Amino acid sequence: MRPEDIPGFFATRAELDAERYVELDVTFECAGDPLHAAAALCSEQSTTQWSRVGTDEDFRPRYAARIVEFDATPRPAGFSYEIPNAPSGSVHACRVTIAHPHGNFGARFPNLMTSVMGEGMFFAPGIPIVRLEDIRFPASFLAEFAGPKFGLPGIRERLQAYERPIFIGVIKPNIGLPPAPFAELGEQALLGGLDIVKDDEMLTDTPWSPLAERAALLGAASARAAAATGVPKMYMANVTDEVTRLPALHDVAVAGGAGCLLVNSVPVGLSGVRLLAAHAQVPLFGHFPFIASFSRLPRYGVHSRVFTRLQRLAGLDAVIMPGFGDRMMTPEREVLENVCACLEPMGPIKPSLPVPGGSDWAGTVEGIFRRLNTVDFGLVPGRGVFGHPMGPAAGAASLRQAWESIALGRSLDAHAAAHEELRSAIEFFGR
């Protein structure tokens, strides 16, 4: 079969007005003719039935998603893994780029997601294995979104922190402490050198730690730490909740003294994030719960980079993402792609601060910096600060000392010889 045998679902970029389309990079494995499968994928995403019975109208020129790049490789061994009720026929592994007319869904996250990663994507005939790898937006689409209100530049300005990473700590134990001891730990870490102390993504407005009380105590603690150190400090309050409560919880946290907020992007929903961003008076950080459920398996689901782009578009000033290290089970290349999705040009949309996290401490700072090859990232340890044997202030100091060793071009061990906090961290966490 040839593309011309399946009219309406194949085109060259030169034939299309690029401003009318978002582009989707998709990989899939199919049974049967791969061109027919690719056309079916476009059809299911856009105009499955392109005319009414008894008429000669054709919706495809206006509404059809189109294949603009196509590659297929035979897989004689069959699908990559066992598929229940697998379709029959010869199997091909395909990579395509689809131009999808954004007029079909508009600048609305629920509609966009329904179109490009909904039923049409995952129930296309003959395609049991499919993955949305990337998404790109034309200027006409980006113009409909405000994006981050502060972004990376605004976070740096508020913290007066330039030419270095942003040091953030997750107060531990994560959800088990009442506000007073929780705030005490946070203040110690801020005095030791953190820029921001934050709630865990699971700690919200709870009976044992009401947000209003916690924000007031940690807001006061961050103000004292700022006065003592001479540099700005922030408390990041988690306002994740029902969408209808987000603006009110924002107001409670900010009134108490929170300098930035945390929201779990996918559980709340990107529309909820967009609503909160429009209301926000302080920077918003997004966290990654639920993303691994559809991004971790190779060859199936949605690449986490897609959601990094969407979170930035929705207005998150910083995106916390699975980082390096065995616990996060994320390939290094994927972490780098997510960091790039935060920082690379995106029309008028400001860059977001990328925060790759997972079991970090002073000894991982250099590895992260070398992999990313930029100072534009946040470090977000928990135990690496709050589990330090000398306490949270020393844990925070060890992070700053690790960065000093990089800035001075010294080895970590050589720098640790003159810094007890760093030396203790290496002895405790590095064993």
N, C-alpha and C positions, 0 to 999 in steps of 0.2 A: 504493500500500500504506500502511496505517496501523499505528501501534504495536500496537494491539489485535489486528491480524491476525497478529502474531508473538508469541504469548504467552510470558512467562517471562524476556524480556531487556530489558524497559523498565519503569521505575518512577519515582515521584516520591520525593524525599528524605523526605517526610512518611510514606511507606509503609515506610521502612526504619529499622532500628535503626543509627544512624550509627556506634556503637562496634564494629559487626561488619564494617565495610568500610574499606578504603583507597580513596582516590579517585585516578583517573588522568585527566589531561587528554591527549587524543589528537587529532591532526589526521591526515586521510588523504584520498586521492583514490581514487575507486572507479568502476567501470563497472557500469551497471545501477541498480536501485533503491537509493538510499542508506540507507533504513531497513533493508532486507534486509541490506545490507553491514554496517551497524552491529550488527545482531543477530548476524550471522555472526562478527564480531570478538569479541563477548562470548562466544559459544558456544565458539569455538576456544580462548579463554583459560581457560574454566572447565569446562563440562559439554557437550562436543560431542554426545555421545549421552546423553540424559537419562532413558532408561528401558531396561529389558531387554525383549527380545522375549517376548511372551506374558504380560506383566504390565501393571498399570495404575499402577505407581509412577512418580513424577516427581521427579527430583533437582533440578530448577530452583529451587524455592522455597528450598532450603538452599544449593546450591552455585553457582548461576548468577551471573555478573557481569551487572550491569544498567546500561543507559543511563539517566542521570538528567538529562543536558542534551544537546541535539542541535541542530545547525544545518547546513544543506546549501545550497551555492550552485552552480548549474550552471556548467560550464566548456565552452562551445561549441567552443573550440579544442582540446579534448582534454586529455590529461595534460600536466603541466608540462614533462616531457621524455620522450624516446623510451624506451619500455619494450619489451624483447624479449618476444615472445609475450604481448603485452598482451591482457587480457580485452576482449571487445567489448561495446558498449552505450554509452549516453549517460554522460558523465563528470560527476561532482560533486566539489567540494571540501568536506570536512566537518570540523567540529570537534565533539567529543563529550566528555562527562565520564562516566566509567565508575565505578560503585561495585563494587568487587571484594571478595568476602568473604575476609578474611585467615585465616579458619579453614581455607581450602583449602591454605595453604602454611605458616602459622605464622611465628614469629619467627626464621626461618632464611633467610639471604641467598641461598643457592643455589636454594631452593625459591621464594622470592619472585621472583627474577629469571627463573626458568624460567616462572613463571605470567604475569608482567606484561610481560616483554620477550623472550619466547622464541618457540618455534615458532608458538604461537597468535596472536601479534601480527603476525609477518612473513610468515605463509603463509595468512592468512585469504582465503577465496575472493573474487575480484573487487577486491582491494585491493592493488595493486602498490606504492603509495607511502604510507607510514605513518610517523608519528613520535610517540614518547612525549614529551610536552612537559613534564609535571610530575607529581609524586606527593605526596600528603598522607596523613598517618597519624592515626588517632584515638588518644585517650589510652590506650585499652586495649592498643593495639599498642605504643606508645612505652614503656609500663610494662615491657615485656619486655626492654628494652635499657638498658645502663648509659650509653652515650654517652661523650663525652670525660671522662677522669678529671680532667684539669686545666682544659681549655678556655681560652678567652681570659682569664678572670680569673686562672687559675692561672699562665699564662705571664707575665702582667704582674707578678704577685706574685713569681715566681721571679727575674725580671729587675729588679724594682723600677723598672719603666718605665711611667709613667702619663701620660695626657693627650698622647700623641704616638704616631706609628707605631713599629713594631718594625723595627729596621734589621738586615737579614740579608745576608750576602754569600756567593756561591758561589765557593769558592777555584778560581782558574784558574792554569795549565792544568788542565782538569777531571779527566782520568784519567792524565796522563802523568808525574806526579812521585812519587818515593819519599817516605816519611813525613817525613823530617827537613826538606827544603826546603818541603814542603807545609805543615808545622806552622809554619815560620818566616813564611811568607806570611800564614797565618791569624792569628798573634800580632800582626803589624804592623797588620792591619786592625782587630783588636779594640782595640789601643792607640789607633788613630785615631778610634774612635767606634762601630764596629759592636757590636750586642748579641750577635749570633750569627754564627759562620762555619760553613759547611756543606760537606759532600761534594756533588759533583755526583750527579744521580740515576743516572748510569752507573758511578760508582766505588763498588765494594762491597768484599768481602773477596778481594783479588786477590794473586797471587804477588809482584807488584812493590810492593804497598802493603797488607800484611796489616792487617786491621782492628784487631787487638790492639795492634800497634805504633803505628799511626796514632792510635788513640784515646788511648793513653798519652801520646804526645807533644803532641797537641792538647788533651788534658785538662789537662796541666801548663801549656801555653801559655795556656789560658783562665784558669787560676788565677792565673798571674803577671799577666796583663792586668787581672784583677779587683783584685788587690792594688795594682797601679800606679795604676789609675783610681779606685778606691774604689767601683765599682759592679759588680754581677754580670755575668759574661760566660759564654757557652755555646759549646761545639762540638757540631754536629749530625752524627752519624754515620749513614751509610746502611747499613741492615741488610737491604735487599731481598735475598731468597734464597728457596730452597725453604721452604715453610711449616714443615716439620719442624725447620728450623734457626733460625727466628726467635727463640724464647726464649733459646737459647744465645748467639746473636749479640748480643741485647739485653744479656745479662749481661756479655759480653766488653766491649762498648762502654761500658757504665755503670761497670764496674769500672775501666776506663782513665781515666774522667773525663768522658765525654760527658754533656752536660747535657740533651740532647734527641736524638731519633732521627728518621731519614727512612725512609719506606717507599713504594715505588711501588704504589699501591693496587690498580689493576686487574690488573697482571701477577701480583701476589701473591694477589689475590682478597679480597673483603670479609670472608669468613670468616677468612682469615689475619690481616687487620687486626684483627678482633674478638678473635681469640686473643691477638695481641700486645698489644692494649690492656689486656686483663685482666691480663696479666703485667707491664705496664710500671710502672717506678718513676719515669720521666721523661716529659715531654710527647712526643707523637708528631705528626710533620708528614707529610702525605701529598703525593705528587707525581702529576702527571697523564699519564705515558706511556700511550699507547694510547687515551685518551679521545677524541682528535680523530678517530680512525678510524671512530667511529660517531656523532659529534655534529656534525661540521663541515658536512656537506651539509644545506642547507635542505630541509625537508619530509620528510626520511627519517632513520630511526635513532632515537637517544635523545638528547634535549637534555642538555647537560653539567650543567645545574642538577639533574637527577635524581641524577646521581652525586655531586654536592656534598652533597645531602641524605643519600644513603646512606653516604657517607664519614663524615659527622658522626655518623650513627646508629651506625656501626660503631665509633666511639670515637676518631677523629682529633681531636686538640686544635687542629690548624691544617691548613688545606687550601691547598696551593699550586696555582694554577690559571692557565690562559692569561690574560694581562692585556691591557692596551691596547698599541697600537703595531702597525705594519704586519706585523712578522714573525710575530706570533701568529695573524693572520688570523681574529680573533674579533670579532664585532660588539660595539660598546660596550655595547649593551643587554644582551647575554649576559653580559658581565663583571659588570655591575651586578646582574644576577639571581643570579649565583653568589655574589657578596659578600653579598647579601641572604639567600640560603639558609644562609649560615654564621651570620648574626647575628640573624635574626628569631626570635621565640619559637617553641619546639618542645617544648611540655610541660615535662617535667623535664630534658630534654636540654640540657646546657650549650652556650653558643655557642662556635663554633670561630673561631680567628683566620683571616680571609681573607688570602691572600697572592697577589695578582695579579702575575704576573711576565712579563718579556720585554723584554730590551734596555733596561733602565732605567739611569739615571745621575742626577746631581744636578739636571740640567735637566728631568727628568720628574716630580720629586717633587710640585711644585705642581699639575700637571695631574691627577695621580692623586688627590691630596687634594680638589681641587675637584670632580672627577667623583663621588667616593665620598661627599663631604660628611660624613666622619667621620674620627676619628683611629684608629679600630679596624681597622687593616690592617697588614700587613707589607710591606716593600719588599725585593726579593731580586735586586739586580743582581749580575752577574759581572764583565764587562769594565768596567763603570762604576766599580768599586772596584779590581780587580786589574789593569786596563789603564790606570789613571791614569798620566799621564806622570811624576808625582812619586812613584809607588809606592803600595802598598795603604793605608798609613796616611793619606796625603793623599786617596786616593779615598774612604775612609771619612769623613774629616773634611769633605770636600766635601758629602756627603749631609747630615751634621748641620748644616752651615752653610746648606744650602738650606732645611732645616726651620726654622732660626732666622730666616731672612728672612721665611718665612710667619708665624711666631709674632709677629714684630715688626711685621708689616704693611709690610715694605719690598720693593722690587722685587729680583729676583735680581741684576740687574746692579749696582744700588746697593750691595747687601750684598757682592758679589764685589770691589768696589773696595777693601775693607778686609780681604779674606780671599784669600790667594794660592792656596790649594787649590781653592776654588770658582772663582776666576778662571781658573785653569789648566784645570779641567774644562770650563768653557764654551768656552774657546779650542780645546780638543782634541776634545771630543765634539760640540760644537755647530756645528762647521764644516760 
